[in-house]
Amino acid sequence: LTAENCPAKVVYISTSGVYGDCGGEVVTEETPINPQTARAQRRVSAEEQLREQADKLGFDLVILRVTGIYGPGRLPVARIIQGQPVLSPGEGGYTNRIHALDLVRICLAAMDRGENGDIFNVSDGQQSTMTDYFNAVADFSDLPRPKQISLAQAEKEMNPLMLSYLKESRQMDNRKLLEKLEVVLRYPTLEAGLQACREDS
């Protein structure tokens, strides 16, 4: 890109993983980043490179730090059928998610109303655990709920990628998203989002 042919605005979809493990604390856009996995470190690098290019070339940059995306075709049904376990209640931390269709609308709102340098946490605001999520998807899909195991067992049985998600706990605050971008979420709860998956199937 050059200053002559670069876009007026770029909306970059980053990840909430850049915050790392926050011990279940509430995370706002002012929370210091602390990436603890290779994928999160790559996203931080991408954010920094885009900021450098925005300053150099003069385009506006808006960053969306997105939580787990779910929706039609994006449910962990295969994992449940395969019998992959989840953590016992009390063993896992908080996770956050956003319905795919709400994410699309948020991207459009960010392109329209986001200002240069804005960062938005993208989440439906409903706090739950990965165990809650897998159980809800199993119930929705008329499948047996996954086996529950301790964190110590998970260290031995779970694949490293899933385990890395489970070891990070944070509650994403989405107030800036709702207020500045004026987004009204269609699916502010997992129950509503799963019902939409049924209607779209």
C-alpha positions in Angstrom: 0.0 0.0 0.0 0.9 3.6 -0.5 -0.6 6.8 0.8 -2.3 7.2 -2.6 -4.1 3.8 -2.8 -4.7 2.9 0.9 -8.2 2.7 2.2 -9.7 5.5 4.3 -10.4 3.1 7.2 -9.3 -0.4 8.3 -11.3 -2.5 10.8 -9.1 -5.2 12.1 -10.6 -8.3 13.8 -8.2 -9.2 16.6 -8.8 -11.5 19.6 -9.7 -11.1 23.3 -6.8 -13.5 23.8 -4.4 -10.5 23.8 -5.4 -9.8 27.4 -4.3 -13.2 28.5 -5.4 -14.8 31.8 -7.1 -12.1 33.9 -8.1 -14.4 36.8 -11.8 -13.9 36.1 -11.6 -10.1 36.4 -13.7 -7.7 34.3 -11.7 -6.6 31.2 -12.2 -3.2 29.6 -10.4 -1.7 26.6 -8.1 0.0 29.1 -6.9 -3.3 30.6 -3.2 -3.8 29.8 -2.6 -6.6 27.2 -0.7 -9.7 28.3 -0.7 -12.2 25.5 0.3 -15.7 26.8 -0.1 -17.9 23.7 1.6 -17.8 20.3 -1.7 -17.0 18.5 -2.4 -14.1 20.8 1.2 -12.8 20.4 0.7 -12.9 16.6 -2.5 -10.8 17.0 -0.7 -8.2 19.1 2.1 -8.0 16.5 -0.6 -7.5 13.8 -2.2 -4.7 15.8 1.1 -3.0 16.3 2.1 -3.3 12.6 -1.3 -1.9 11.5 -0.9 1.0 13.9 2.5 1.8 12.4 1.0 1.7 8.8 -2.0 3.8 9.8 0.4 6.5 11.2 2.6 6.2 8.1 -0.1 6.2 5.4 -2.8 8.2 7.1 -5.7 5.7 7.2 -8.0 5.3 10.2 -7.7 2.1 12.2 -10.3 0.5 14.4 -9.5 -2.7 16.3 -12.1 -5.2 17.4 -10.9 -7.6 20.1 -13.3 -10.5 19.5 -14.3 -13.3 21.8 -15.4 -16.8 20.8 -17.6 -16.8 17.7 -20.5 -19.1 17.4 -23.5 -19.5 15.1 -24.9 -21.7 12.4 -22.1 -24.1 11.3 -19.9 -22.9 14.2 -21.0 -25.0 17.1 -18.8 -27.6 18.8 -21.1 -30.5 17.9 -18.4 -32.7 16.5 -16.3 -32.3 19.7 -19.3 -33.4 21.7 -20.0 -36.4 19.5 -16.4 -37.4 19.7 -16.8 -37.4 23.5 -14.3 -34.7 24.3 -14.5 -33.8 28.0 -15.1 -30.5 29.7 -13.9 -29.2 33.1 -15.9 -29.9 36.2 -17.9 -26.9 37.5 -15.7 -24.6 39.5 -12.5 -25.8 37.7 -12.8 -23.6 34.7 -12.7 -19.8 34.3 -15.0 -17.4 32.6 -15.3 -17.4 28.8 -17.0 -15.0 26.5 -18.6 -15.3 23.0 -20.5 -13.4 20.2 -22.9 -14.7 17.7 -21.5 -14.6 14.1 -24.4 -12.4 12.8 -23.9 -9.9 15.6 -20.2 -9.8 14.7 -21.1 -8.9 11.1 -23.3 -6.0 12.3 -20.6 -4.8 14.7 -18.0 -4.8 11.9 -20.3 -2.6 9.8 -21.0 -0.3 12.7 -17.2 0.0 13.4 -16.6 0.9 9.8 -19.4 3.5 10.0 -19.0 5.0 13.5 -15.6 3.9 14.8 -12.9 6.5 15.0 -9.2 6.3 14.4 -7.5 4.6 17.3 -10.7 3.0 18.7 -10.5 -0.4 20.3 -13.7 -2.3 21.1 -14.2 -5.5 23.1 -16.6 -7.6 21.2 -18.8 -9.9 23.3 -22.5 -10.4 24.0 -21.8 -9.5 27.6 -23.1 -12.8 29.0 -20.6 -14.4 31.4 -20.4 -18.1 31.5 -17.8 -21.0 31.3 -16.8 -23.3 28.5 -18.6 -26.1 30.4 -21.8 -24.1 30.4 -21.4 -23.5 26.6 -20.7 -27.2 25.7 -23.6 -28.3 28.0 -26.0 -25.8 26.3 -24.9 -26.9 22.8 -25.3 -30.6 23.8 -28.8 -29.9 25.1 -29.7 -27.9 22.0 -28.4 -30.7 19.7 -30.1 -33.5 21.7 -26.8 -35.0 22.6 -25.5 -36.4 25.9 -23.6 -33.8 27.9 -19.8 -34.1 27.8 -18.0 -35.9 30.6 -16.7 -33.6 33.2 -13.1 -33.9 34.5 -10.8 -32.1 36.8 -8.1 -29.6 35.6 -5.5 -32.1 36.6 -7.1 -34.7 34.4 -7.4 -32.2 31.6 -3.7 -31.6 31.6 -3.3 -35.2 30.6 -6.3 -35.8 28.3 -7.2 -32.5 26.5 -5.4 -31.3 23.4 -3.1 -28.3 24.1 -5.2 -25.8 22.1 -8.4 -26.4 24.0 -6.5 -26.5 27.3 -4.9 -23.1 26.5 -8.4 -21.6 26.2 -9.6 -23.1 29.4 -6.6 -21.8 31.4 -7.5 -18.2 30.6 -10.4 -16.5 32.5 -11.8 -13.1 31.9 -15.1 -11.3 31.8 -15.3 -9.0 28.8 -17.0 -5.6 29.3 -18.9 -4.6 26.1 -20.3 -1.3 27.3 -18.1 0.8 25.0 -19.2 -1.3 22.0 -22.9 -0.8 22.8 -22.6 2.9 23.6 -20.2 4.3 21.0 -21.1 2.1 18.1 -24.8 2.1 19.1 -25.1 -1.6 18.4 -28.2 -3.4 19.7 -27.3 -7.1 19.8 -29.8 -9.5 18.3 -28.4 -12.3 20.4 -27.3 -11.0 23.8 -27.6 -14.5 25.4 -26.5 -17.9 24.4 -30.1 -19.1 24.6 -31.2 -16.6 22.0 -28.2 -17.3 19.7 -28.8 -21.1 19.8 -32.5 -20.6 19.0 -31.4 -18.6 15.9 -29.2 -21.5 14.9 -32.2 -23.7 15.0 -34.2 -21.3 12.9 -31.4 -21.0 10.3 -30.9 -24.7 10.0 
